Amino acid sequence: RLREGARAPARKDINEDFPLRGFVACGDCGKPLTACWSKSQTGKKHPYYMCYAKECSSYRKSIARDKIEGEFEVILKSLQPADNLFALAKAMFKDAWNQRLAQAKHAAATIKRDISAIDRQVDQLLERIVGAENPMVISAYETKLAKLEKEKLIKAEKLENAGKPRHAFDEMFELSLRFLSSPWNLWASGQMHLRRIVLRLAFAKRITYTRNEGFSNPTLSSPFNALGGIHMGKSEMAHPTG
C-alpha cells in the first residue's frame, strides 16, 4: 500500500519538507536516502525517507521522517564545545584573520607595483607619440595606450578592495561563534539556507543511517575536530531501536 501511495511532490518543495534528503546515506548500501510523501487508504499523507537503490536490501523500506530527523537533532544538540575551548577558538580565528589581512596587504602592494609599471609604459608611449610622424605608427601607439589605461582602471578597482575586509573581526567571529556554540540553534530556526549551512559546515561527509539501528558515528568537520572537547559522549550517541 505504501508503494502504491508514494508520490514525490514538486522538487521546489521537497527539500524544505525533507532537509536531510540527499545528505544522509543508507547504512546498508551507502547511497543517499531520498524522501517522499505517502498517502494512506484514509487519504492522510505521511512523510518518509527511504533508500531507492534497487540492489539494496532496504530498497523502498520506509523510515518515518519524525524518527530520523528526531535522531539527527539529538546529534546536533550534542555538538556543543566546552566553554573553556572558546578562548582557543577565538585565538584560532584571530590567527587566521591576521593571515588573511597579511595576504591582502601583500596583494595590494603587488597591484600598486603593477600600476606604477603601467604609468611608466604610458609615459613612454606618450613620448613616442609626440615624436612620431607616421599616422599608422601613431594610431598603433594610441591603441596600445587605450589598452594600458583600461588595464590601469581595472587594477585601480582591485586596489580599492584589496586589504579592506568586508566585515570587522568581531562581527565575523560572532557569526562563527554562533555556529560553533550550537549548530542546533541555526537548525531549529527552520530556515532552509541556515540548515544547509549546518549540514555543510558541521559534518565532513554524509552520515549514515541504518533502519532499526539509527545513525552511525558522524565524521565531524575540522572546526569541531579541532576544538576537541565536544559534548558528545557515547550515551548521547546511543542508537535508538524500534
Secondary structure, DSSP 8 states (H G I E B T S, - for coil): -HHHHEE---HHHHHHH-TTTTTEEETTT--B-EEEEEE-TTS-EEEEEEB--TTSTTBT--EEHHHHHHHHHHHHHH--B-GGGHHHHHHHHHHHHHHHHHHHHHHHHHHHHHHHHHHHHHHHHHHHHHH---HHHHHHHHHHHHHHHHHHHHHHHHHHHTT--SS-HHHHHHHHHHHHH-HHHHHHT--HHHHHHHHHHHBSS-EEEETTTEE----B-HHHHHH--BS--TTTT-----
